Amino acid sequence: MAIYITDECINCGACEPECPNNAIYEGGFEWAVVDGTSLTGEYKLEDGKTVPVEAKQIPIEDDYYYIVPDKCTECKGFHEEPQCAAVCPVDCCVPDPDRVESDEVLLERKIRLHL
């Protein structure tokens, strides 16, 4: 499953630099697939929509940090545990029960993001 940040986030920003996929953004800031990757061209999102990798996407959350599920791999292939959860002082980086994903899916996403 992807990780998400709950509304208990205190906006400390400790999680953002720890993410190997650049999947964490400050609330209200737009995101793009290309951020933190060397991708070019287009990328197919998990919902089936294909977007230019440079295209700015609407923020998922306005008030606190958020994780883009299309870029989250739970740090699979990088670390033993999700780094955002490891550094969060208020334990608000938690598995998303609405987005259950196997290790295979997460590792495939990692490969797609980091060609």
N, C-alpha and C positions, 0 to 999 in steps of 0.2 A: 504494500500500500504506500501511497505517497504520504509525506508528512505535511501537516498544515499547522498554522499558528493560530492559537485561540485568541479570543478577545481579552484575555488576561495579560496580553503582551504589554510590557512597560516601555516599548520603543527604545531599548538600550542599544540595539544594533549589534550586539555580540555575535549573533548568528550569521549575519550577512557575509563577512569576510571568510567564514569557515566553509561555505558551500562550494564544493569543487565544480558545480554546474552553473554557478551564478543564477540560481533559481530563486533567490531571496531578494525582495525589493522592499524599499521603504514605502509605507502606505501613501497612496496618492500618486506614486510615480509609475509611468508607463514602463512596460517591459518589451523585450524583443528576443526572439529565439537566438539571434546572433550574439547577444551579450555573453561574453566569456567563452565563446566557441570560435572555431575557424570556418564555420559553415558559410556557404554561399548559395545563391539561388533561392529555391523554395523549400519549405519544410511542411510535412503533413502532421497536423496536430492530432491528438488522441480522439478528438470529436469528428475527425475525418476532413476538416477544413484545411486547405492548403494555403499557406501564407508566405510572402517573401520574408526571408529570414531577418531583414532589416526593418520590417514593418513594425511600428510601435503598436502595442496592444493595450487595451483599456486596463487600468489597474484592477486587480481582483479585490483589493481592500483600500479604503481611503484613510482609515484612522490609525492603523498599525501595520507593522511589517507583515508581509505575506509571502507564501511560497507558490511558485507557478508549477502546478502539477505536471504539465507537459515537459518540464525540465528537471523535476525531482527524481532522483534514483535511489533515495535513502542512503546515498554515499556508497552504494554497491559498486565494487570494482575499485574503490578508492580507500575506504576505511571499514573497520569492523562494525561501526555503529554510526547512525546519523550524527554528524558533527553539530548541527544546529541544536539538537536535543542535548547533546553533551555539554554545550557551553551556556545554555539558557538558564539564567538565574531564577526564573520563576516557573520552569517546567511547562511552558506553553507550546513547545514544539512537539506535537504528538501525532501518532499514526491516524490517518483519515479513514474512519470506518466505512465511508461511502466510496472509497477508492482502493479496493483490495487488489493488489498486483503481486504476481509471483516474482521470485528472484530472477527468473529468466526474462520476464518483461522489463524489469528494472535494468538488467545488464544490457539488454538489447537497446534500450533508450540511451544508456551511457555510450554505447558504441556509435549510435546514430548522431549523438551530440558532439562526440569527440573523434571525428574521422582521422 
